C-alpha cells in the first residue's frame, strides 16, 4: 500500500504528511453505520445493542506478504476481503454479523486515497454480504508492513450457537458454497501475474482477472454465503464451520471436535479441491430424516457425505490423505 520514499521524506498526501486526525476525517464518513450501534466511532469505545444478551466475537488479520500482495489486491479488494473473511466466521456460528472493529497499521508513505478505497471496500462488503453490519471503531497506527486486523461481532437471535462439536453418527454432511475457485485464482496469479523477477505485477494481474474473473474474484474479493449460517442454525444444524483452510483439514477439525468420523462421497467433492483453501464455504451437519434417509436441507446446502462412528475423515470409506489445507506457519514461504 506504499513504502517510504527512497530519500527518506514522507510524500505529500500520504498518511505521514496528513496525520491521524486528518486521515480519520477522510475515512470515517465513507463507512456506513452499524444498525446495532448506540455509540459509533468517535468515543473511546463503541456501544452496541445486544438484544440476545450474548455476543459472538471473532478476529482475523491480513498481513502484506503471507496474506495478500499489493501487486494483486487493490486497496478496495483488501477492504472487502478483510470484512468477508471475518463475517464468514460469524455466520459459521449460526449468527448474524452486527459490527466490525478495524485496526490498520500502514507505512507513513501510504497515500491517503488507499485507505479511503479500503474503507469503501469494507463498507460495500458489509452492505452486500451483511446488511446492517458496519464499522463501529478501530485503530490507526504506523508500521513498515501493511496490516489489517478486523474483529467481527454477531448476534445469535435467541438460538444456541452452532459449534464444531455437535455432530453425531447418523447426521448428514452438507456444504454451502463453492470450493476450489479461490485456490485456482491464487495459482493463476502466481503463474501469470508476476514480472520476470517473480514479483507480483498489477498490470499482469488485471489481465489475469479479465480472463478468469470468477477464480480471481474468489481469491481477492470473496462472497461467503453468510445468510446460510443463521439459516442452517434455524434448520437444526448440529455442527458447522467456515471451511476456509481446505475441505479435508476443516472436516478433520469438525470430526475431532465431535468425536466422530466424516465419510465424504468422492462423487460429491472432487479430490482436486480437497486441499484448496480460502473459499469460505460452510461445512455443516444435519440430523438424518425419519427412517435414516437424507432429510431436506436448508437452501443452498448440498449433501456430500455422512457422519459415522470412528475418527478422522474418509472418502468413500477409505482414509483420506492427511496432507492439504492452509497452515500459515507451515505453508508460507515468503512468496505468497
Secondary structure as UniProt FT lines:
FT   TURN            6..7
FT   TURN            12..13
FT   HELIX           15..18
FT   HELIX           20..27
FT   HELIX           28..30
FT   TURN            35..36
FT   STRAND          37..39
FT   TURN            41..42
FT   STRAND          47..48
FT   TURN            51..52
FT   STRAND          56..64
FT   TURN            65..67
FT   TURN            70..72
FT   HELIX           75..92
FT   TURN            93..94
FT   STRAND          96..106
FT   TURN            108..109
FT   HELIX           112..129
FT   TURN            131..132
FT   STRAND          134..142
FT   STRAND          147..155
FT   TURN            157..158
FT   TURN            164..165
FT   TURN            169..170
FT   STRAND          172..176
FT   HELIX           181..192
FT   TURN            196..197
FT   HELIX           202..211
FT   HELIX           213..220
FT   HELIX           227..235
FT   STRAND          239..243
FT   HELIX           247..258
FT   STRAND          261..264
FT   TURN            266..268
FT   HELIX           271..273
FT   TURN            274..275
FT   STRAND          281..286
FT   HELIX           290..292
FT   TURN            299..300
FT   STRAND          301..308
FT   STRAND          312..315
FT   TURN            316..317
FT   STRAND          318..319
FT   HELIX           328..331
//
